[in-house]
Amino acid sequence: MDLDVVNLEYLDGALYLEEDESVERYQLAFDELRAAALTSRQSMELISAVKREFMNRA
């Protein structure tokens, strides 16, 4: 039994997608975003660098 569901929340409610084709499209998009994302360490380093740059401007 496959229970994959996409939950899309918006201002007035939510939409749940259960059709395999829809779920697969969202899974692919999520996988691509995850592959492009920085690692936790890289994210912390980027945030620290931006903070230092911002503090130097003040």
C-alpha positions as CSV (number, residue, x, y, z in Angstrom):
1,M,0.0,0.0,0.0
2,D,1.5,3.3,-1.1
3,L,0.5,6.3,1.0
4,D,2.5,9.1,-0.6
5,V,0.6,12.4,-0.4
6,V,1.5,16.0,-1.2
7,N,0.2,18.6,1.2
8,L,-0.1,22.1,-0.2
9,E,-1.0,24.7,2.4
10,Y,-2.2,28.2,1.4
11,L,-3.8,31.1,3.2
12,D,-7.4,29.8,3.1
13,G,-6.8,26.1,3.5
14,A,-4.9,23.1,2.1
15,L,-4.9,20.8,-0.9
16,Y,-3.9,17.2,-0.7
17,L,-2.7,15.5,-3.8
18,E,-2.7,11.7,-3.9
19,E,-2.5,10.8,-7.6
20,D,0.7,9.0,-8.4
21,E,1.6,11.4,-11.3
22,S,1.2,14.5,-9.2
23,V,3.1,13.0,-6.2
24,E,5.9,12.0,-8.5
25,R,6.2,15.5,-10.0
26,Y,6.5,17.0,-6.5
27,Q,8.9,14.3,-5.4
28,L,11.2,15.1,-8.4
29,A,11.0,18.9,-7.7
30,F,11.8,18.2,-4.0
31,D,14.8,15.9,-4.9
32,E,16.2,18.6,-7.2
33,L,15.9,21.3,-4.6
34,R,17.5,19.0,-2.0
35,A,20.4,18.2,-4.4
36,A,21.0,22.0,-5.0
37,A,20.9,22.9,-1.3
38,L,23.9,23.7,0.7
39,T,25.0,21.4,3.5
40,S,24.3,22.5,7.1
41,R,27.9,23.5,7.5
42,Q,27.9,25.5,4.2
43,S,24.7,27.2,5.3
44,M,26.1,28.2,8.6
45,E,29.3,29.5,7.0
46,L,27.2,31.6,4.5
47,I,25.0,33.0,7.2
48,S,28.1,33.9,9.2
49,A,29.8,35.6,6.2
50,V,26.7,37.6,5.5
51,K,26.4,38.6,9.1
52,R,30.0,39.8,9.2
53,E,29.5,41.8,6.0
54,F,26.4,43.3,7.4
55,M,28.1,44.2,10.7
56,N,31.0,45.8,8.8
57,R,28.6,48.1,7.0
58,A,27.0,49.4,10.2
